[in-house]
């Protein structure tokens, strides 16, 4: 997944402000780090998206 697609999905699902805050500040237990740190470390944005969706009960049809 491209980073731009990931950002679009995040902003659509969570809203711009909340999505940006989640990415920067929220520790994702499945990844052991924040989404921003995971992506910076080379984790595929798709894996970050799926981890956030699972944690925040986003319906699977939108994953």
N, C-alpha and C positions, 0 to 999 in steps of 0.2 A: 504494500500500500504506500502510495506517495504521501509525503508529509502534508501537502496541501489538501489532499482528500481527507486525511485524518483530522486536520484542523476544521474543515468544513463539517464533518460529522460531529465533532465535539461541539462546535458552536450551534449547530442545529438541534442537537439533543439536549444540551445543558444551558444554552445561552452563552453569549460571548464572555461576560464577566465571570460566571461560575465555571465555565470550561477552562478559561485561562488560570483561574485560581486552583482548580482541581489538578491541572497539569503541573503547575509549579509547586504546590504546597501539600497535596494529598499523598500520603504514603500508601502505595498499593501493596497490600500484603502478598499477593501472588507473585509480585516482582521484587519485593524487598526494597523498593525505592520509589521515588516519585516518578510520574510519567515522563516529565522533562529529563530527569536523570537517566531513566531507562533508555529513552530515545538517543540521548547524547552518548550513552555507552554502546549504542549499536543495536538495541532491541528494535525489532520491526514495529513500526507504529500500529500495525494490525494487531499485534499481541498486546500492546498497551490498550488499544481500543476494546478488545475483547475482555481484558481483565477489568477495565472500568465498567463495561456493560454488565458483567457478571456481578460485580460488587454493588452496583447501584440498581439492580433489577430492571435493566432495560430489556424490553421484550426481545426474544431471540430473532424475531423477524426483522429487527433493525440492526442487528450485528453485522 
